[in-house]
Structures are given as structure tokens and as C-alpha cells.
Amino acid sequence: MFAGRVTKTLRQSAPRLSASFSSKPPPATSSFSATQELFKTVSETAAKLAEEVEVSAPTVRVRALRPGFAIRPHQLAYDNRVIDRSAPRPRRPTVAPASKQARDGDIFYQLGVDPVSIATNASVLSKYITEMGQIQPRTQTRLTVKSQRRLGKAIRRARMMGVIPILSRISND
């Protein structure tokens, strides 16, 4: 990629030097030493340009093509293949699970237990509290709407009774 830039720069700056880079044997004239000096100067300039280009060019990551997957023509375009580090990363989905998925993953629903009835059990409630003492959202707990609402009520009751701390999580030690 950078070699193309250097070659292009060299061709623009010294269009008549292309004969000196050929594989022909050097002429037996006195201009042979002048040609060697010119070649040395051009190679030093090329090395300097390559260093400048490498320093100033940002690191570019490209998405890899995976074997066994179909490729659409637009996926081969440069803009689609380059991974832009300045672009924001995709976030976790902000939508809570559907009711069927929530029923399958909700332990309270499956066991038929009301979260408010276990408001005195600090070890169960602490699993649904962040390290800063906040109640985790339904997108993280994956509970049903009713269980999440009742769990919030149970956590608030436990805080008021002094079963769990208000501003932190219970340590597991």
C-alpha cells in the first residue's frame, strides 16, 4: 500500500530515472559513477518518504472474509470492509426480552415464588443489585414484567428493614 505511494512519488520527481532502474548492465562510460550517486540519492529519498508515510498513516483494520459464508458484491467495497475505530461500538440491546423468553428464564415464575415473600433473604436479592446498590434493569435480569416489579418492591422493602445496604451490594465473603 505504501510502496505504491513511494513509487508514484519517485516517478513524479524523477521521470527520467526509469532507465537507471532497469536490469540492463551499466554503461561503460564515465557517467556510471554519476548514475550510481543518483541511484543512491533516490533510494535514500525513497526510504525517508517510506518512513514519513508509515508514521503519518493511521493503522487500518480490515474485516476478514470467512470461508463458507456468502458474500454480496457491496461487501467487497473498501468502505464496507474497513473497521472504523472512531465509530461507536454497538451497544447491548435496550429492549427487554419477550414474554415467552422471560417466562423461560424467570426463576420466580417457574417456581411460583413471589419475590416480595423473600424480602428477608439478602443473598437472593443481592444477585439483582449492582455493585453501587441500584436495582438491575429488566434487560439484564431477564425477568417477566410482574416479577421485575415485585422484585423491585422486595428490594426496597429489604433496604428499609435494613436487610441489605442501601448504597452497595452485600459482599459474598
C-alpha positions in Angstrom: 0.0 0.0 0.0 2.7 2.4 1.0 5.2 1.1 -1.6 2.8 2.3 -4.3 2.8 5.9 -2.9 6.6 5.9 -2.8 6.9 4.6 -6.3 4.5 7.2 -7.6 6.3 10.0 -5.8 9.6 8.8 -7.2 8.2 8.6 -10.7 6.8 12.1 -10.4 10.1 13.6 -9.0 12.4 11.8 -11.4 10.7 10.6 -14.6 14.0 10.2 -16.5 15.5 7.9 -13.9 13.4 4.9 -15.0 16.3 3.8 -17.3 18.7 3.6 -14.3 16.4 1.1 -12.5 16.3 -1.4 -15.4 18.1 -4.7 -15.3 20.5 -3.7 -18.2 24.2 -3.7 -17.4 25.6 -0.3 -16.6 27.2 1.6 -19.4 31.0 1.7 -19.5 31.2 5.5 -19.7 32.2 8.0 -17.1 28.5 8.7 -16.3 28.4 5.4 -14.5 29.5 6.9 -11.2 27.1 9.8 -11.6 24.3 7.3 -12.2 25.3 5.4 -9.0 25.2 8.6 -7.0 21.8 9.5 -8.4 20.5 6.0 -7.6 21.9 6.2 -4.0 20.2 9.7 -3.6 16.9 8.4 -5.0 17.0 5.3 -2.7 17.7 7.4 0.4 14.8 9.7 -0.6 12.5 6.7 -1.0 13.5 5.4 2.4 12.8 8.8 4.0 9.4 9.0 2.2 8.5 5.5 3.4 9.3 6.4 7.0 7.2 9.6 6.8 4.3 7.7 5.2 4.5 4.9 7.9 4.5 7.4 10.7 1.7 9.6 9.4 -0.6 6.8 8.2 -3.1 5.5 10.8 -3.5 1.8 11.4 -6.4 0.4 9.4 -8.1 -2.8 10.3 -10.0 -4.8 7.7 -12.8 -7.2 8.2 -11.7 -10.8 7.3 -13.7 -12.8 4.8 -14.9 -16.0 6.4 -14.9 -19.3 4.5 -18.2 -20.9 3.9 -20.2 -17.6 4.0 -21.9 -16.0 1.0 -20.5 -12.6 0.0 -22.6 -9.9 -1.6 -20.8 -7.5 -4.0 -21.2 -4.5 -1.8 -19.3 -6.3 1.0 -16.1 -6.2 -1.1 -16.1 -2.4 -1.2 -13.4 -0.6 0.8 -15.8 1.4 2.9 -17.7 -1.7 4.0 -14.5 -3.7 4.8 -12.6 -1.2 6.8 -13.3 -1.2 10.6 -13.5 2.4 11.8 -12.2 2.7 15.3 -13.7 6.1 15.8 -17.3 4.8 15.2 -19.2 3.9 18.4 -19.4 0.2 19.1 -22.8 -1.5 19.0 -24.5 -1.4 22.4 -26.3 -4.2 24.2 -29.9 -4.3 23.2 -32.0 -1.9 25.3 -35.2 -3.9 24.8 -36.3 -6.3 27.5 -37.0 -10.0 26.5 -40.3 -11.0 25.1 -42.8 -12.5 27.5 -42.1 -16.1 26.3 -38.4 -15.7 26.7 -38.8 -14.0 30.1 -41.1 -16.8 31.3 -38.4 -19.4 30.3 -35.6 -17.6 32.2 -37.6 -16.3 35.2 -36.8 -18.5 38.2 -39.6 -16.8 40.2 -42.2 -17.6 37.6 -41.0 -21.2 37.2 -41.0 -22.0 40.9 -44.2 -20.0 41.6 -42.4 -17.8 44.2 -43.4 -14.2 44.9 -40.2 -12.1 45.2 -41.9 -9.9 47.9 -42.2 -13.0 50.1 -38.4 -13.4 50.1 -37.7 -9.8 51.0 -35.7 -11.0 54.1 -33.4 -13.3 52.0 -30.5 -11.0 51.3 -28.4 -13.5 49.3 -31.2 -13.9 46.6 -31.9 -10.1 46.4 -28.2 -9.2 46.1 -28.0 -11.0 42.8 -30.3 -8.4 41.3 -28.5 -5.4 42.7 -25.5 -3.7 41.0 -22.3 -3.0 43.0 -23.5 0.6 43.6 -26.7 -0.6 45.1 -29.0 0.0 42.1 -31.7 -2.4 41.1 -30.7 -4.0 37.8 -33.0 -3.3 34.8 -35.1 -5.9 33.2 -32.8 -6.1 30.2 -30.2 -7.6 32.5 -32.3 -9.6 34.9 -34.4 -11.2 32.0 -37.4 -11.5 34.4 -41.0 -11.1 33.5 -42.6 -7.7 33.9 -44.6 -8.8 37.0 -41.6 -10.5 38.7 -39.3 -7.5 38.0 -41.9 -5.1 39.5 -42.3 -7.4 42.6 -38.5 -7.8 42.9 -38.1 -4.0 42.9 -40.7 -3.8 45.7 -38.9 -6.6 47.7 -35.5 -4.9 47.3 -36.9 -1.5 48.5 -38.6 -3.2 51.5 -35.4 -5.1 52.4 -33.5 -1.7 52.3 -36.0 -0.1 54.6 -35.8 -3.1 57.0 -32.0 -3.0 57.0 -31.6 -6.4 55.5 -29.4 -5.2 52.6 -27.3 -2.0 52.4 -28.8 1.0 50.6 -25.8 2.2 48.6 -23.8 -1.0 47.9 -24.1 -4.7 47.3 -23.7 -7.4 50.0 -20.2 -8.8 49.9 -20.0 -12.6 49.3 -17.4 -13.1 52.0 
